[in-house]
Amino acid sequence: MSRIGKLPINIPQGVDIKVSDNNIVTVKGKLGTLEQFVDPCISLNVEDGVLHLQRGGDSKKERSLHGLYRALLNNMVVGVSEGFHTVQEVIGVGYKAQAQGQVLELSLGYSHSIFFELPDEIKVETVTEKGKNPLIKMTCCDKQLLGQVASKIRSLRKPEPYKGKGIRFQGEVVRKKAGKAAAK
């Protein structure tokens, strides 16, 4: 049995789960609505505020999908009830980040500013304090979308290993290299 797939999903107050005939699960909560297709080999049972997933057989495909769909549905339930957030630091002299609505303006040492348009589901906020690195704070109910957008922003200027400049997640550790001066 899949250890992840066996675990029940507790449904908090205010979250509504509906399963349609064509295996599309809709999760609705205070922060939004999310939909996910579930393979027909996985059956869903909602009873007493708990969601259980069972698989039809014991093939390798069914075992892998069992844990996958349990994790996806759990992320949906947590997302519409509590939400997800991520914080990124912009590290470097002269590097800036400003949010104007759904557009994030980044100055990352290039000859031009980068204007990054965010999806409507994501709420963004930038914090700039004197003496500290600018922060980009994003919140969303869809964990997959939030991670994808955060990694795209990080890819605009990845942290480099010599000075550590670039965009990184808060708390991320970048191992620094010594450079050519240490070779002598």
N, C-alpha and C positions, 0 to 999 in steps of 0.2 A: 504494500500500500504506500501511496505517496504520503509522506509525513506532513507536507504542507496541505495537500488536498483534503486530508482527513479532518483538519481543523474547522470547526464551525465559525461562521461569520456572525457576530452579534450585530443586530440592527438597532441603532440608537433611536430615541424618540424623534419624530419629525422627518424620518427617512422612509420613503416609500419605494418598494421594489416591485416591478411588473415584468413578467416574462410573456412575450408575445408568441404566437403560433410558429413563426419562422425563426425561433431561437434568438431573438434580440432581447437583451435584458436592459431595462430602463431603470435607472436609479435617480430619484428626485429628492432633493433636500433643500435646506435653507440657502445654500450657496450656489445652487445651479442644478442642472440636469445632465446626466451622462448616459451614453448608450454603448453597448458592447455586444458583438455577436459571439455566441457560445456554440461550439461544435455539437452536433446532435448526439455524439457518443457520451456526453456529459449531461446528467439530469439534475435539475435543481428542485429543492424542496424548501419552502418557507413555512415555518410553523413556530408559534410562540416567540416571535421576534428573533429567530435564529435561522440563518440560511445554511443549508447543507448541500454539498455537491457529491454526487455518486457517479462512478463511471460504469459503463455497461460490461466491459470485459477486462482482460488483464494484458492486452498487447502493449508493446513499448510505446506506441503512439498515444494510446488512451492514458497510460500512466503519466506521460509527460504533459499531456493537455490537462489532466486533473489538477496538478499543482499550478500550472500556468493560469488557468481560468479562476482558480480560487484566489490567487494573488491579485489578478486584475480586478476582480469583483470587490475584494477587500479594499483595494486602493480607491475604487469608485465610492464605496460607502464612507470611508474616512474623508475623501475629498469633498463630498457634498455636505458632510456634517461639520468637519473641522477646517478643511482646506490644507494646502501645502504652501510652503514658502521657501525661498532660497535667497541667500545674501552673497553678493560678489564684491570683491575689493578691486579697485583700479589703482595699481601701484606703479609709480613713475613720476619723474619731475615734469610738470606741465600737463599730465594726463587728467582729463576731466570727464565727468558724466553729468548730463542734465536730462530730465524727463519733461516733455511738453505734451501732455495728453498721452496718446499711445505711441509717440515717437521718442526714441531715446537718441540723444545727440552725444557722440563720443569723440573726444580729442585724444588720440592715442599715439602722437608723435609722427603721424603721417603729414604730408603736405596739405591735406584736406580733412575736414570733419566727416565722421561717418554718421549717417542718419539711419537708425534701425527701427523699422516699424514693427510694433508688437501686435499679436492677435488681440481681439476684443476681450477674450476670456481672461487675459492676464492683466493684473493691476501692478503698476510699477511706481516706485518712489526712489528718489535719489537723495542721499544725505552727504553734505559736504561740510566738514568742520575744519577749522583752522588747525594745522599741525597734524591732521590725520588724513588717511587715504579716503578718497570718495567711495561711497558704498552704493550699490545698486540692489534694492530690495524688491523682489517680485513675489506675488501671491496668486494662486490659481486653485481651482478645484480639480483640475485634470493634471495628475502627476506626470504623465507621459509628455504632455505638451509643455509643461513647465521645464522639465529636464531637457527637452529638445531645444527650446529657446535659450536656456541658460548655457548649454554647450555651444550653441551657435554664437552667442555673444562672446564667450571665452575664446572661441577660435579666431576672432577678429584680431587679437593680440595675445597669444599664449605666453605664459610666464617663461622667460628665458633663464637658463641655468647659471649665467655668469653674474648678473646684477639682480635678478629676481623681478625685473620689470614686466608688467603685463596685467592681464585680468585673471584673477583666481578666485575660487570659492573661499569664503571666510573659514579660516581654520585649516585650509589646505597647506601642506608642507611641501616646499619646493627645495630639493637638494641642490645646493650650489656647487659649481665646479671651481677649481682654483684658478684656472686660466694659465696663460703661457708664462707669467712671472714666477709661478711655483715650480716650473720645470728646471730652472737653473740651480 
